[in-house]
């Protein structure tokens, strides 16, 4: 199978898909970029185009999700935001248990959460204990 090479208009359609969402109708995405709706409908019948579009969309979404997690981590560590720390740990630390945290008084739980997050940050920076 040869690699798909999108046209500039198809690349603009990808951008419309990223801006509006994959579930927005093809005609609406085509209008968003002033493309011919019938041409866009035709692209969607091309398996190589659909595979390329889905792969690019997935790649973009993975990058965006990682940027969100990085921002959440920064907020937790730099601003000592306990809610951000809790969200981050619930996602990435298999040892973290929000149930355990909920059983303790809120202030104590926040302190434990921040201590654990800072420990993980040190370990990630090569300063593990």
N, C-alpha and C positions, 0 to 999 in steps of 0.2 A: 504494500500500500504506500502510495506516495504522500509526502507531506503536503498538507493543505496550505495554499498561499492566498490569504484573503485580499480582496480588492480594497482600495481606500474607503469605498462606501460600506463594505462589509465591516471594516474596522470601526467606522463611525456607528454602525448598527450595534457592534459589541459595546461601544461606549454608552449608547442609549440603553442597552440591556443592563449595564452596570449601574447607570444612573436611575433607571426606573424600576428595575427588578426583572427577574427571569420569567415571572408569572404574568407580566403585563402582556396583553395581546400583541402579536407581531405587527398588526396594522398600526397600533398606537406607537410602538417603538419606531416604526418606519416614518410616521408623521413627525415624530420628535426630531428627527434628523433631516426632514424634508426629502426622504427617499421615496422611490416608487413603491407603493404597497404591494403591487403584484410581484415586483422583483424580490422583495423581502419574503413574500410567501413562497416564491420559487426557491430561494436560498434554504428555507426551512424544509424543503423536500430533498435537499442534497445531504446525504448522510455524512460526507466529509465536513461540510460546513457545520452541521449540527454537532458533530463530535468536537470540532475546533471551538465552537462557541461555548459549549458546555465545559470543556477543559479550561478555557481562558477565564470563564466565570468562576469556576471552582478555585483556580489559582489565585484570582483576585480576592475572593472571599477568605481564603486561608490567610493571605497576607493581611487583610483588614482585621481579622480576628486576632492575629498575633500582635498587631499594633494596639488594639484595645487592651489585651492582656498586659502588654508592656506599660501602657499608660496607667493601668490599674495598679500594677506593681510599684511604679514610681510614686503614685499618690499614696500608697500604703506606707512605703518606706520614707520618702522625703517629707511628707506632711503628717506622718504617723496617723493616718486615717484608719481607724479600726474596722470600719465596715468594708473598706477596700481590701484590707488585709484578710478579713474573714472570707470574702468572695474569692480572692486569689487562692487562699489556702484550701478552701473547699474544692476548688478545681484541680490544683496541682500537687497537694501534699496528701499522700495516701494515709499518713498517720493522723491527720487532723480530723477531729470529729466534732461537728457542730452540735451533736447531741451532748457530748461531754461539756462543751462550752456553755450550752444552755442550762446545764444543771448547776452551774456556779453563779455567784453574784456577777452582775454585768461588768462592774469595774475590774474584778479579778479576771474575768474572761477576756476583756479587752487587753489587759496587761499580758496575759499568756499568749494571746493571738499575736500581739506586736513582738514579743520576745521570740516566738517561733519564726515569724516572718523575717526578722532581723538575722536570726541564726541561719535561715536558708539563704538570705542574701550574702552573708559572709561566706558560707560554704560555696555558693555559686561563684564568688569572686576569688576562690582559692584560699580563703582564710578559715577553712573548716576546723572544727575542734577535734 
